[in-house]
Structure formats: structure tokens, C-alpha cells
């Protein structure tokens, strides 16, 4: 058995295959999304559908920028797929939204969530990973309620599944995702941001990595400059979005909560406190928020902090991240801000 790669032209030129796709469109935004419907296999990490004829669609379903999907097209993967396929748990009549198995907020917000708006049903059995936080589940439910949709979650564990009579939407370009999120969130959130010019610092004191070790000194400096200190762990997602949308200045250690800068007003100042990434596999992470800032027209700067390696690594990280990366990447470290150098950003 060999998996067959099908591109967009292959789909268009094959009537049988073309009939397996629905084309959904958000008319207000002129954005389309191809949705595969029918029977397919998928794991709960890549969300990469494989048809019963072993056809695949890399152009439509590669959601991770740095994910080559080479591991899916090697002989070992194909062998195990064939040997285990009759053991896959069957799930029927669902919409496979999916979510980050590591419950990464950036991925859930940017890659997964925008695709839900292409579902025109009022009753939805929505597939997500079991690791999705209760906070994000609540956020999805609130959005769907505002759209007069009732959802019931179906949870996936780390495994392969056989989906019957189900739907899985393609992944979208980031630029389109941002356009969708801003349109729907602005309509969903009716709070006014008139005459609001907040300066906020986003603390990571309750997270596993990239805590600022000398944060007390940094916060003392920031409070002298009228910054509001927030901890996303103590805020609902819509509250985070409201604060970012009212901000004129955001400072934060690098982390997925910075994804909320997509809701900032154009021209908002952003300072990302970052480790000094050095490895090639860190390039996507190191440019992530700078790229978002460019897409939505923000005044972005990055300042490098000193790093302190950590001995304690979370179970989720050990489960999903290569051991070598955990050992050598400064992403899994804490940070020391150079306070005197930092003062220049506040002038």
C-alpha cells in the first residue's frame, strides 16, 4: 500500500474525488474553504485525512508551517497504517475541527478555530483533542452560541481514527485566518474600546517555560510607566482579547498568549522578550509573532534576554517534542531581562 498525493488540480480533474469536497464560502470576507466529506482516516496530531482509497491532500491539510509530512509518506508509516487500520476506533457524523495535542493557544487560535465558521449546521458534533483546555472549549461554545449553533464535543486521544460520514475542513493561510478571526470576534465582542489606550505587560509567572526570573524588578519599572500587569491564566479568552484590543503598548515574554496581538489596533507597540534562538528548527518560533505583527500593521520590536536552562520539563513537552530539542533549545528555559537596557524601550 502506498499513499497517493493529490494536489488541487488532481481533485478538480477527478469527478469522483471532486464530489468528496464541499466548497464553503464566507461571503462577507470572500474567503473559501474546501471541506472533505465522507469516510476517511486521520490521526489526532496532524489531522491529515487519508481516504479509503489511500488518497491524501498535502496542499490542503498541512497546518504546521515547519511540518514536512515526510513521516507520513515513509514505508514504516504505510506499513503500520495498513496493519492497524482495522483496529481504528470508528467515529461517525462529526465535524473534525481538531486542536493542538499540546494545547498550544497560538495553534488553536490561528490554525484550528477559524475553520469552524465554515460549518453551516445548527447542531454540530465537534471533534477536538482531549487536551484542549476548558477555557478554550468555553470560548468555542460562546462563539457558537452567538452564531445560534449548538455544539457537543467529541474528544480524541493520541491515536488514529476511522471517520464515517464526517467532515474535515482544509487549513487556511494565516492571512485569511486573521481576517476571519477579526471579523467574527469583533461582531461577537460588543465591548467598546473607544478612548482606551492601555499599556499592558503579559506575565508568564504561572507557566512552565520562559518565566522572567527578575520579573519583580521589571514590573517595578513598568508600573512606574503606568503599565497594567496581566496574567492570561487568570483571564477568560474573551477578556484577553478585549485587553489586547484596547492596548497601545504590549510587552511580553515570547509565548502563545502573544497570538492575541492580532486583535490590537494598527500601530500598537509590541515588545517581545525572547531567548536568543540559534538553531535552524527554531526559526519558525523565533519569527512567529514578528510575522503576525507585520500582517496586522503593528510596531514590533524584539529584545533578547539571557536564558537559564530548566531541569523540569512538562509531561506534554516530553510526549510531543524531540528529546534533543528539549535539551538544547532555549525555548525551554527561563529568562533574565537586562533591566537597564530595557529602559530604552519605554522612552
VOSE-158688 format. One record per atom (N, C-alpha, C): atom name; chain; x, y, z. Coordinates in steps of 0.02 Angstrom, whole numbers. Layout:
% VOSE-158688
atom;mol;u;v;w
CA;A;X;Y;Z
...
***
This chain:
% VOSE-158688
atom;mol;u;v;w
N;A;42;-60;0
CA;A;0;0;0
C;A;44;63;0
N;A;28;109;-45
CA;A;64;172;-48
C;A;14;229;-47
N;A;27;279;-6
CA;A;-17;337;-4
C;A;-9;378;-67
N;A;-64;401;-94
CA;A;-64;438;-157
C;A;-74;513;-143
N;A;-25;553;-162
CA;A;-30;625;-153
C;A;-72;656;-209
N;A;-123;693;-189
CA;A;-167;726;-238
C;A;-164;802;-226
N;A;-149;839;-279
CA;A;-149;912;-273
C;A;-216;940;-295
N;A;-222;1005;-295
CA;A;-286;1036;-310
C;A;-309;1021;-381
N;A;-263;1021;-429
CA;A;-282;1006;-498
C;A;-305;934;-506
N;A;-274;888;-468
CA;A;-296;818;-469
C;A;-368;812;-446
N;A;-385;850;-394
CA;A;-453;848;-367
C;A;-503;875;-419
N;A;-486;931;-450
CA;A;-531;962;-499
C;A;-542;918;-560
N;A;-491;879;-579
CA;A;-495;838;-639
C;A;-521;767;-627
N;A;-539;752;-565
CA;A;-565;686;-548
C;A;-635;696;-519
N;A;-686;680;-559
CA;A;-755;693;-537
C;A;-773;659;-471
N;A;-751;597;-464
CA;A;-767;560;-403
C;A;-735;593;-342
N;A;-672;613;-350
CA;A;-637;646;-296
C;A;-664;715;-283
N;A;-680;750;-336
CA;A;-707;818;-330
C;A;-773;818;-292
N;A;-812;765;-301
CA;A;-876;760;-267
C;A;-869;747;-192
N;A;-808;731;-171
CA;A;-795;720;-99
C;A;-781;786;-63
N;A;-778;840;-100
CA;A;-763;905;-69
C;A;-822;953;-76
N;A;-837;986;-21
CA;A;-884;1042;-22
C;A;-844;1107;-24
N;A;-870;1156;-58
CA;A;-838;1222;-58
C;A;-882;1269;-18
N;A;-858;1289;41
CA;A;-895;1335;84
C;A;-864;1404;77
N;A;-906;1455;81
CA;A;-881;1523;71
C;A;-910;1571;123
N;A;-868;1614;150
CA;A;-890;1669;192
C;A;-898;1729;146
N;A;-959;1743;127
CA;A;-971;1795;76
C;A;-949;1864;98
N;A;-956;1880;163
CA;A;-936;1946;187
C;A;-861;1958;179
N;A;-823;1903;179
CA;A;-750;1909;176
C;A;-721;1884;111
N;A;-762;1853;70
CA;A;-739;1824;6
C;A;-683;1773;18
N;A;-694;1729;67
CA;A;-645;1677;83
C;A;-679;1609;76
N;A;-647;1564;40
CA;A;-674;1497;30
C;A;-634;1445;69
N;A;-668;1390;84
CA;A;-636;1335;120
C;A;-661;1269;90
N;A;-615;1225;72
CA;A;-633;1159;47
C;A;-641;1112;105
N;A;-697;1077;106
CA;A;-712;1031;161
C;A;-720;960;133
N;A;-678;914;156
CA;A;-685;845;134
C;A;-743;813;172
N;A;-786;778;135
CA;A;-843;745;167
C;A;-844;671;147
N;A;-863;629;194
CA;A;-867;558;180
C;A;-830;517;232
N;A;-797;465;208
CA;A;-760;420;252
C;A;-685;432;244
N;A;-649;435;299
CA;A;-577;446;296
C;A;-544;424;361
N;A;-479;416;357
CA;A;-439;401;416
C;A;-398;463;434
N;A;-386;471;499
CA;A;-343;527;520
C;A;-316;512;590
N;A;-256;539;603
CA;A;-230;537;671
C;A;-252;600;707
N;A;-235;606;771
CA;A;-255;663;811
C;A;-197;711;824
N;A;-147;708;780
CA;A;-90;754;786
C;A;-85;797;723
N;A;-83;764;665
CA;A;-77;801;602
C;A;-145;821;573
N;A;-199;784;591
CA;A;-265;796;561
C;A;-259;797;485
N;A;-228;744;460
CA;A;-212;738;389
C;A;-255;681;361
N;A;-311;696;329
CA;A;-358;643;308
C;A;-330;599;253
N;A;-343;535;259
CA;A;-325;485;209
C;A;-389;449;189
N;A;-404;449;125
CA;A;-466;418;102
C;A;-462;342;105
N;A;-519;310;95
CA;A;-520;236;95
C;A;-481;208;36
N;A;-468;250;-14
CA;A;-425;230;-71
C;A;-353;253;-61
N;A;-337;275;0
CA;A;-270;296;19
C;A;-245;358;-18
N;A;-293;402;-34
CA;A;-275;467;-65
C;A;-265;519;-9
N;A;-218;563;-21
CA;A;-203;616;28
C;A;-198;683;-7
N;A;-201;737;34
CA;A;-205;805;5
C;A;-158;853;42
N;A;-93;847;31
CA;A;-44;888;68
C;A;-54;963;60
N;A;-77;985;1
CA;A;-85;1057;-11
C;A;-139;1087;35
N;A;-188;1047;53
CA;A;-245;1072;91
C;A;-240;1061;166
N;A;-203;1010;186
CA;A;-208;989;256
C;A;-142;988;294
N;A;-94;1028;273
CA;A;-33;1035;311
C;A;-37;1099;353
N;A;-54;1092;417
CA;A;-68;1151;458
C;A;-6;1179;492
N;A;47;1140;497
CA;A;107;1164;531
C;A;158;1188;479
N;A;179;1250;485
CA;A;223;1281;436
C;A;286;1241;426
N;A;314;1215;480
CA;A;378;1179;475
C;A;369;1103;474
N;A;309;1081;458
CA;A;295;1009;457
C;A;299;984;385
N;A;349;943;370
CA;A;359;919;301
C;A;312;863;283
N;A;283;830;334
CA;A;241;771;323
C;A;278;712;293
N;A;345;716;291
CA;A;384;661;263
C;A;372;596;301
N;A;360;602;366
CA;A;350;542;407
C;A;287;504;387
N;A;239;539;356
CA;A;178;506;335
C;A;188;466;271
N;A;237;487;232
CA;A;246;454;167
C;A;305;406;166
N;A;328;384;225
CA;A;381;334;225
C;A;353;263;231
N;A;394;214;217
CA;A;371;144;215
C;A;346;120;282
N;A;380;140;336
CA;A;361;117;402
C;A;291;140;421
N;A;276;204;407
CA;A;210;231;421
C;A;157;193;380
N;A;171;183;316
CA;A;124;149;272
C;A;110;78;296
N;A;163;45;318
CA;A;156;-25;342
C;A;110;-27;403
N;A;124;16;451
CA;A;85;15;513
C;A;13;38;500
N;A;4;83;454
CA;A;-64;104;436
C;A;-104;45;410
N;A;-73;8;365
CA;A;-107;-50;335
C;A;-121;-104;387
N;A;-73;-117;431
CA;A;-80;-170;480
C;A;-132;-154;534
N;A;-138;-91;551
CA;A;-181;-71;608
C;A;-248;-43;588
N;A;-259;-34;523
CA;A;-316;5;500
C;A;-383;-23;523
N;A;-387;-89;531
CA;A;-450;-120;553
C;A;-461;-113;628
N;A;-411;-88;663
CA;A;-417;-79;735
C;A;-434;-7;754
N;A;-436;37;704
CA;A;-451;107;719
C;A;-521;114;748
N;A;-527;156;800
CA;A;-593;171;827
C;A;-634;209;775
N;A;-697;191;768
CA;A;-741;223;718
C;A;-782;279;751
N;A;-781;337;720
CA;A;-821;394;742
C;A;-863;417;683
N;A;-927;428;694
CA;A;-972;444;639
C;A;-1006;512;647
N;A;-1022;542;589
CA;A;-1064;602;586
C;A;-1037;660;628
N;A;-973;676;616
CA;A;-942;730;655
C;A;-909;781;609
N;A;-893;838;638
CA;A;-854;891;604
C;A;-786;892;639
N;A;-733;874;603
CA;A;-667;868;633
C;A;-632;936;631
N;A;-643;974;684
CA;A;-607;1038;691
C;A;-535;1024;713
N;A;-527;980;762
CA;A;-462;964;789
C;A;-436;1020;834
N;A;-382;1006;868
CA;A;-348;1056;909
C;A;-278;1031;923
N;A;-235;1075;946
CA;A;-166;1058;960
C;A;-163;1004;1014
N;A;-129;948;1001
CA;A;-124;896;1053
C;A;-86;920;1114
N;A;-44;970;1105
CA;A;-8;1000;1162
C;A;-45;1059;1191
N;A;-107;1071;1168
CA;A;-149;1127;1191
C;A;-113;1194;1185
N;A;-83;1205;1127
CA;A;-48;1268;1115
C;A;-99;1321;1092
N;A;-103;1376;1129
CA;A;-154;1427;1116
C;A;-145;1458;1047
N;A;-83;1472;1028
CA;A;-70;1501;962
C;A;-99;1456;907
N;A;-83;1392;909
CA;A;-107;1346;858
C;A;-183;1339;859
N;A;-212;1335;918
CA;A;-285;1328;923
C;A;-320;1389;895
N;A;-293;1448;909
CA;A;-325;1510;887
C;A;-314;1523;813
N;A;-253;1514;789
CA;A;-235;1534;721
C;A;-251;1480;669
N;A;-234;1418;684
CA;A;-241;1365;635
C;A;-308;1328;637
N;A;-332;1315;698
CA;A;-391;1271;704
C;A;-457;1309;706
N;A;-463;1358;751
CA;A;-528;1391;763
C;A;-560;1422;701
N;A;-524;1458;658
CA;A;-558;1494;603
C;A;-599;1449;558
N;A;-583;1385;556
CA;A;-618;1339;510
C;A;-689;1323;533
N;A;-704;1337;597
CA;A;-770;1321;622
C;A;-824;1365;590
N;A;-805;1423;566
CA;A;-853;1470;539
C;A;-880;1448;470
N;A;-850;1396;442
CA;A;-874;1371;377
C;A;-925;1316;385
N;A;-943;1299;446
CA;A;-994;1248;459
C;A;-1062;1283;464
N;A;-1107;1266;420
CA;A;-1172;1300;417
C;A;-1227;1262;455
N;A;-1209;1210;492
CA;A;-1258;1172;530
C;A;-1275;1207;595
N;A;-1333;1194;622
CA;A;-1352;1222;687
C;A;-1339;1173;744
N;A;-1334;1109;728
CA;A;-1316;1058;777
C;A;-1252;1025;754
N;A;-1199;1029;795
CA;A;-1133;1006;773
C;A;-1102;960;825
N;A;-1080;901;803
CA;A;-1038;859;844
C;A;-966;876;825
N;A;-932;911;869
CA;A;-868;943;853
C;A;-810;903;883
N;A;-765;882;840
CA;A;-708;842;862
C;A;-649;887;880
N;A;-623;878;941
CA;A;-563;912;964
C;A;-520;862;1003
N;A;-458;880;1015
CA;A;-415;837;1056
C;A;-435;844;1130
N;A;-430;789;1166
CA;A;-448;790;1236
C;A;-407;839;1277
N;A;-347;856;1254
CA;A;-304;902;1291
C;A;-325;975;1285
N;A;-374;990;1243
CA;A;-396;1060;1236
C;A;-421;1086;1303
N;A;-397;1144;1322
CA;A;-414;1171;1389
C;A;-488;1185;1395
N;A;-513;1183;1457
CA;A;-582;1200;1470
C;A;-597;1272;1450
N;A;-546;1315;1457
CA;A;-554;1385;1439
C;A;-567;1394;1365
N;A;-530;1357;1324
CA;A;-540;1363;1251
C;A;-605;1329;1230
N;A;-623;1274;1263
CA;A;-688;1242;1248
C;A;-745;1292;1261
N;A;-739;1327;1318
CA;A;-790;1377;1335
C;A;-793;1432;1282
N;A;-735;1454;1259
CA;A;-731;1506;1208
C;A;-766;1483;1143
N;A;-753;1421;1122
CA;A;-786;1394;1063
C;A;-862;1393;1072
N;A;-884;1371;1130
CA;A;-956;1367;1143
C;A;-988;1436;1142
N;A;-954;1485;1170
CA;A;-981;1553;1170
C;A;-987;1581;1100
N;A;-937;1568;1059
CA;A;-940;1591;989
C;A;-997;1557;952
N;A;-1002;1491;961
CA;A;-1055;1454;926
C;A;-1124;1475;950
N;A;-1131;1489;1013
CA;A;-1195;1513;1040
C;A;-1214;1579;1008
N;A;-1165;1623;998
CA;A;-1179;1688;967
C;A;-1200;1680;894
N;A;-1179;1624;863
CA;A;-1197;1608;794
C;A;-1259;1563;790
N;A;-1291;1553;849
CA;A;-1350;1510;854
C;A;-1336;1438;833
N;A;-1278;1414;854
CA;A;-1258;1345;842
C;A;-1250;1309;909
N;A;-1275;1248;911
CA;A;-1267;1207;971
C;A;-1215;1154;957
N;A;-1164;1150;1000
CA;A;-1112;1101;987
C;A;-1106;1052;1045
N;A;-1087;992;1028
CA;A;-1068;941;1076
C;A;-999;916;1057
N;A;-953;917;1105
CA;A;-885;897;1090
C;A;-877;821;1087
N;A;-836;800;1040
CA;A;-813;731;1036
C;A;-737;733;1044
N;A;-710;695;1091
CA;A;-640;702;1108
C;A;-597;646;1080
N;A;-538;666;1055
CA;A;-490;618;1029
C;A;-432;611;1078
N;A;-405;551;1083
CA;A;-343;539;1118
C;A;-287;535;1065
N;A;-226;520;1086
CA;A;-171;513;1039
C;A;-178;447;1003
N;A;-206;449;943
CA;A;-219;386;908
C;A;-240;401;836
N;A;-252;347;798
CA;A;-282;351;732
C;A;-356;334;738
N;A;-396;364;693
CA;A;-468;353;694
C;A;-494;342;624
N;A;-550;307;621
CA;A;-586;298;559
C;A;-650;339;564
N;A;-655;391;522
CA;A;-713;435;523
C;A;-761;415;468
N;A;-824;409;485
CA;A;-876;390;437
C;A;-926;447;430
N;A;-946;460;367
CA;A;-996;511;353
C;A;-980;576;392
N;A;-919;598;387
CA;A;-896;655;426
C;A;-864;708;382
N;A;-845;763;413
CA;A;-818;821;377
C;A;-752;843;409
N;A;-705;863;367
CA;A;-643;893;393
C;A;-623;951;347
N;A;-621;1012;373
CA;A;-606;1071;332
C;A;-531;1078;321
N;A;-512;1105;264
CA;A;-442;1118;250
C;A;-415;1170;299
N;A;-349;1173;304
CA;A;-317;1226;342
C;A;-305;1286;297
N;A;-308;1345;326
CA;A;-308;1407;287
C;A;-241;1444;294
N;A;-227;1487;246
CA;A;-170;1532;252
C;A;-180;1577;313
N;A;-126;1594;346
CA;A;-131;1634;407
C;A;-165;1700;395
N;A;-151;1732;338
CA;A;-181;1797;323
C;A;-258;1791;321
N;A;-283;1737;293
CA;A;-355;1726;291
C;A;-383;1711;360
N;A;-345;1672;399
CA;A;-367;1657;468
C;A;-375;1721;509
N;A;-327;1766;502
CA;A;-330;1828;541
C;A;-390;1871;520
N;A;-403;1872;457
CA;A;-460;1911;431
C;A;-526;1883;459
N;A;-531;1817;461
CA;A;-591;1784;487
C;A;-599;1798;561
N;A;-545;1789;599
CA;A;-549;1798;671
C;A;-568;1869;690
N;A;-538;1918;658
CA;A;-554;1987;675
C;A;-625;2005;657
N;A;-650;1979;601
CA;A;-719;1993;581
C;A;-768;1965;631
N;A;-760;1901;648
CA;A;-809;1868;691
C;A;-802;1888;764
N;A;-740;1897;787
CA;A;-731;1916;857
C;A;-756;1987;869
N;A;-746;2032;821
CA;A;-771;2100;828
C;A;-847;2101;832
N;A;-879;2055;795
CA;A;-952;2051;798
C;A;-976;2015;862
N;A;-935;1968;885
CA;A;-952;1930;945
C;A;-942;1972;1008
N;A;-890;2011;1009
CA;A;-873;2052;1067
C;A;-898;2123;1056
N;A;-950;2142;1093
CA;A;-980;2208;1083
C;A;-952;2261;1130
N;A;-901;2244;1169
CA;A;-873;2293;1216
C;A;-838;2349;1177
N;A;-845;2409;1200
CA;A;-815;2466;1165
C;A;-742;2474;1185
N;A;-700;2492;1136
CA;A;-630;2508;1152
C;A;-615;2581;1138
N;A;-669;2621;1135
CA;A;-659;2693;1124
C;A;-623;2724;1184
N;A;-579;2771;1169
CA;A;-542;2808;1221
C;A;-503;2763;1268
N;A;-485;2705;1245
CA;A;-443;2659;1285
C;A;-373;2657;1255
N;A;-324;2669;1296
CA;A;-254;2666;1274
C;A;-213;2632;1328
N;A;-224;2568;1336
CA;A;-190;2531;1389
C;A;-118;2515;1371
N;A;-78;2513;1422
CA;A;-10;2485;1415
C;A;-9;2422;1459
N;A;4;2365;1428
CA;A;-2;2302;1466
C;A;63;2261;1463
N;A;77;2229;1518
CA;A;131;2180;1522
C;A;100;2112;1534
N;A;119;2063;1494
CA;A;90;1996;1499
C;A;139;1951;1537
N;A;120;1932;1597
CA;A;164;1891;1639
C;A;157;1817;1621
N;A;212;1781;1626
CA;A;212;1708;1617
C;A;230;1673;1682
N;A;213;1704;1738
CA;A;235;1677;1803
C;A;203;1610;1819
N;A;148;1592;1787
CA;A;116;1529;1802
C;A;122;1479;1744
N;A;176;1485;1706
CA;A;188;1439;1650
C;A;252;1399;1661
N;A;262;1349;1619
CA;A;319;1304;1629
C;A;385;1333;1605
N;A;383;1376;1554
CA;A;445;1400;1523
C;A;441;1474;1509
N;A;500;1503;1501
CA;A;509;1574;1483
C;A;477;1621;1534
N;A;479;1600;1598
CA;A;464;1646;1652
C;A;521;1696;1657
N;A;505;1758;1674
CA;A;557;1808;1685
C;A;579;1803;1758
N;A;640;1780;1769
CA;A;666;1768;1836
C;A;667;1832;1878
N;A;687;1886;1847
CA;A;690;1951;1882
C;A;628;1994;1866
N;A;570;1961;1863
CA;A;509;1995;1844
C;A;489;2049;1894
N;A;504;2040;1958
CA;A;486;2092;2007
C;A;520;2158;1990
N;A;583;2155;1970
CA;A;618;2216;1951
C;A;588;2246;1888
N;A;570;2203;1840
CA;A;540;2227;1777
C;A;472;2258;1790
N;A;432;2225;1832
CA;A;365;2252;1846
C;A;370;2318;1884
N;A;417;2324;1928
CA;A;427;2388;1964
C;A;439;2444;1914
N;A;482;2431;1864
CA;A;496;2481;1812
C;A;434;2495;1771
N;A;397;2443;1753
CA;A;339;2452;1709
C;A;283;2489;1745
N;A;273;2475;1809
CA;A;221;2511;1846
C;A;237;2585;1852
N;A;300;2602;1854
CA;A;319;2673;1854
C;A;300;2706;1789
N;A;291;2665;1737
CA;A;272;2690;1671
C;A;199;2673;1654
N;A;160;2662;1707
CA;A;86;2654;1701
C;A;65;2592;1662
N;A;103;2539;1667
CA;A;83;2476;1635
C;A;36;2437;1681
N;A;-13;2405;1650
CA;A;-58;2359;1684
C;A;-28;2289;1678
N;A;-23;2252;1733
CA;A;6;2185;1733
C;A;-50;2134;1728
N;A;-46;2090;1678
CA;A;-99;2040;1670
C;A;-68;1970;1668
N;A;-106;1922;1691
CA;A;-87;1851;1688
C;A;-143;1815;1650
N;A;-130;1794;1588
CA;A;-182;1762;1548
C;A;-213;1700;1581
N;A;-176;1668;1626
CA;A;-204;1610;1660
C;A;-264;1627;1703
N;A;-269;1690;1722
CA;A;-324;1712;1765
C;A;-379;1749;1726
N;A;-375;1746;1660
CA;A;-423;1782;1618
C;A;-456;1734;1569
N;A;-520;1743;1558
CA;A;-553;1707;1503
C;A;-525;1733;1437
N;A;-532;1694;1385
CA;A;-503;1713;1321
C;A;-533;1778;1294
N;A;-598;1786;1301
CA;A;-628;1847;1276
C;A;-603;1908;1315
N;A;-587;1899;1380
CA;A;-559;1953;1420
C;A;-489;1971;1395
N;A;-450;1921;1377
CA;A;-384;1933;1349
C;A;-389;1974;1284
N;A;-435;1952;1241
CA;A;-445;1986;1177
C;A;-465;2059;1187
N;A;-509;2071;1235
CA;A;-531;2139;1249
C;A;-473;2183;1271
N;A;-430;2156;1314
CA;A;-373;2195;1338
C;A;-324;2211;1281
N;A;-309;2161;1240
CA;A;-263;2173;1184
C;A;-293;2223;1134
N;A;-358;2220;1124
CA;A;-390;2265;1076
C;A;-390;2338;1100
N;A;-381;2347;1166
CA;A;-380;2414;1195
C;A;-309;2440;1207
N;A;-260;2400;1191
CA;A;-191;2417;1208
C;A;-159;2462;1156
N;A;-115;2507;1180
CA;A;-73;2545;1134
C;A;0;2522;1140
N;A;13;2480;1191
CA;A;82;2457;1204
C;A;76;2389;1239
N;A;108;2339;1211
CA;A;108;2271;1241
C;A;179;2247;1249
N;A;196;2224;1309
CA;A;261;2194;1321
C;A;249;2124;1348
N;A;286;2075;1322
CA;A;275;2006;1344
C;A;335;1962;1328
N;A;352;1916;1373
CA;A;398;1863;1353
C;A;366;1823;1297
N;A;407;1793;1255
CA;A;379;1754;1199
C;A;337;1696;1226
N;A;279;1687;1197
CA;A;233;1635;1219
C;A;168;1642;1180
N;A;127;1590;1183
CA;A;69;1587;1139
C;A;17;1641;1154
N;A;17;1670;1214
CA;A;-31;1724;1228
C;A;-18;1784;1183
N;A;42;1790;1156
CA;A;57;1844;1109
C;A;18;1837;1044
N;A;-13;1780;1033
CA;A;-56;1773;974
C;A;-112;1825;976
N;A;-130;1848;1036
CA;A;-183;1898;1043
C;A;-166;1965;1013
N;A;-103;1975;992
CA;A;-86;2039;960
C;A;-124;2048;894
N;A;-152;1994;867
CA;A;-191;2001;805
C;A;-253;2044;816
N;A;-273;2054;879
CA;A;-332;2094;894
C;A;-314;2166;912
N;A;-249;2183;911
CA;A;-227;2251;926
C;A;-243;2299;869
N;A;-249;2362;886
CA;A;-260;2414;836
C;A;-195;2423;796
N;A;-201;2440;731
CA;A;-141;2454;692
C;A;-98;2507;725
N;A;-32;2496;725
CA;A;14;2544;755
C;A;30;2531;827
N;A;-5;2484;859
CA;A;10;2466;929
C;A;83;2444;936
N;A;116;2467;988
CA;A;185;2447;1001
C;A;187;2378;1034
N;A;230;2335;1008
CA;A;238;2268;1036
C;A;313;2258;1051
N;A;329;2238;1112
CA;A;397;2218;1130
C;A;395;2145;1151
N;A;428;2103;1114
CA;A;433;2032;1131
C;A;499;2019;1166
N;A;497;1991;1226
CA;A;557;1972;1263
C;A;572;1899;1245
N;A;629;1888;1214
CA;A;641;1822;1183
C;A;709;1793;1202
N;A;713;1727;1203
CA;A;779;1695;1206
C;A;816;1710;1141
N;A;881;1702;1142
CA;A;921;1711;1081
C;A;924;1645;1044
N;A;871;1632;1005
CA;A;867;1568;968
C;A;925;1561;920
N;A;953;1499;916
CA;A;1012;1489;874
C;A;1005;1431;825
N;A;956;1387;835
CA;A;952;1326;795
C;A;904;1335;737
N;A;917;1300;682
CA;A;877;1308;621
C;A;804;1290;633
N;A;792;1240;675
CA;A;723;1219;687
C;A;684;1269;730
N;A;718;1319;756
CA;A;685;1370;797
C;A;664;1431;756
N;A;679;1431;692
CA;A;666;1491;651
C;A;592;1508;648
N;A;550;1457;642
CA;A;478;1470;639
C;A;453;1501;704
N;A;478;1474;761
CA;A;458;1502;826
C;A;485;1573;834
N;A;547;1583;815
CA;A;579;1648;828
C;A;546;1705;788
N;A;516;1689;731
CA;A;486;1740;687
C;A;410;1743;694
N;A;382;1698;734
CA;A;309;1689;735
C;A;271;1754;749
N;A;288;1789;802
CA;A;249;1847;822
C;A;268;1910;783
N;A;330;1912;760
CA;A;350;1965;715
C;A;310;1962;650
N;A;301;1901;625
CA;A;262;1892;563
C;A;189;1912;574
N;A;160;1893;631
CA;A;91;1913;646
C;A;86;1989;649
N;A;134;2020;682
CA;A;133;2093;689
C;A;135;2128;621
N;A;175;2102;575
CA;A;180;2131;508
C;A;114;2125;472
N;A;80;2068;481
CA;A;17;2056;445
C;A;-39;2104;468
N;A;-37;2125;531
CA;A;-90;2168;556
C;A;-67;2240;569
N;A;-6;2257;546
CA;A;17;2326;547
C;A;36;2353;615
N;A;74;2314;654
CA;A;95;2336;720
C;A;167;2359;720
N;A;185;2399;770
CA;A;254;2423;779
C;A;290;2374;824
N;A;325;2326;794
CA;A;353;2269;830
C;A;428;2276;841
N;A;450;2260;902
CA;A;521;2255;918
C;A;532;2194;962
N;A;593;2167;957
CA;A;611;2109;998
C;A;673;2126;1038
N;A;673;2106;1101
CA;A;733;2114;1143
C;A;754;2046;1168
N;A;819;2032;1164
CA;A;845;1967;1185
C;A;860;1967;1260
N;A;840;1914;1292
CA;A;854;1905;1363
C;A;904;1849;1373
N;A;939;1849;1429
CA;A;981;1793;1446
C;A;937;1734;1466
N;A;962;1673;1456
CA;A;922;1614;1469
C;A;952;1571;1524
N;A;908;1538;1562
CA;A;928;1490;1613
C;A;893;1424;1596
N;A;932;1374;1582
CA;A;903;1309;1564
C;A;868;1279;1625
N;A;814;1241;1610
CA;A;774;1211;1662
C;A;785;1135;1664
N;A;779;1108;1724
CA;A;784;1035;1732
C;A;716;1001;1728
N;A;664;1038;1746
CA;A;597;1010;1747
C;A;560;1026;1682
N;A;545;974;1644
CA;A;509;981;1581
C;A;441;949;1589
N;A;389;981;1564
CA;A;321;956;1573
C;A;311;890;1536
N;A;262;852;1560
CA;A;246;788;1529
C;A;223;795;1457
N;A;184;848;1443
CA;A;161;859;1374
C;A;219;872;1328
N;A;267;913;1351
CA;A;325;927;1309
C;A;365;864;1295
N;A;376;824;1346
CA;A;413;761;1338
C;A;377;714;1290
N;A;312;719;1289
CA;A;272;674;1247
C;A;275;693;1174
N;A;276;758;1159
CA;A;268;780;1090
C;A;331;811;1059
N;A;381;828;1100
CA;A;440;862;1075
C;A;500;816;1077
N;A;540;817;1024
CA;A;600;776;1020
C;A;646;791;1080
N;A;676;737;1108
CA;A;718;744;1168
C;A;777;790;1156
N;A;807;786;1096
CA;A;864;830;1080
C;A;843;903;1082
N;A;785;918;1056
CA;A;760;987;1056
C;A;750;1012;1127
N;A;721;969;1169
CA;A;709;989;1238
C;A;774;1005;1275
N;A;827;969;1257
CA;A;891;978;1291
C;A;928;1041;1267
N;A;924;1056;1202
CA;A;967;1109;1177
C;A;931;1174;1161
N;A;865;1173;1151
CA;A;830;1234;1131
C;A;819;1280;1191
N;A;832;1344;1182
CA;A;820;1393;1234
C;A;746;1409;1242
N;A;704;1380;1199
CA;A;632;1389;1207
C;A;609;1360;1274
N;A;645;1309;1297
CA;A;627;1276;1360
C;A;675;1299;1415
N;A;673;1364;1428
CA;A;716;1395;1478
C;A;678;1452;1511
N;A;706;1480;1564
CA;A;680;1542;1592
C;A;724;1600;1569
N;A;701;1661;1582
CA;A;733;1720;1553
C;A;754;1770;1607
N;A;809;1805;1594
CA;A;830;1861;1636
C;A;833;1923;1592
N;A;791;1971;1607
CA;A;788;2033;1568
C;A;844;2081;1591
N;A;876;2112;1543
CA;A;928;2163;1558
C;A;892;2229;1570
N;A;878;2242;1634
CA;A;835;2298;1653
C;A;860;2365;1627
N;A;923;2379;1636
CA;A;950;2444;1614
C;A;943;2454;1539
N;A;956;2400;1501
CA;A;948;2404;1428
C;A;875;2410;1409
N;A;831;2380;1450
CA;A;760;2380;1434
C;A;729;2449;1439
N;A;758;2492;1480
CA;A;729;2558;1491
C;A;723;2599;1426
N;A;766;2585;1377
CA;A;764;2624;1315
C;A;699;2614;1277
N;A;665;2556;1288
CA;A;603;2543;1252
C;A;544;2583;1281
N;A;554;2612;1339
CA;A;499;2647;1373
C;A;502;2722;1365
N;A;553;2746;1331
CA;A;562;2818;1323
C;A;512;2849;1274
***
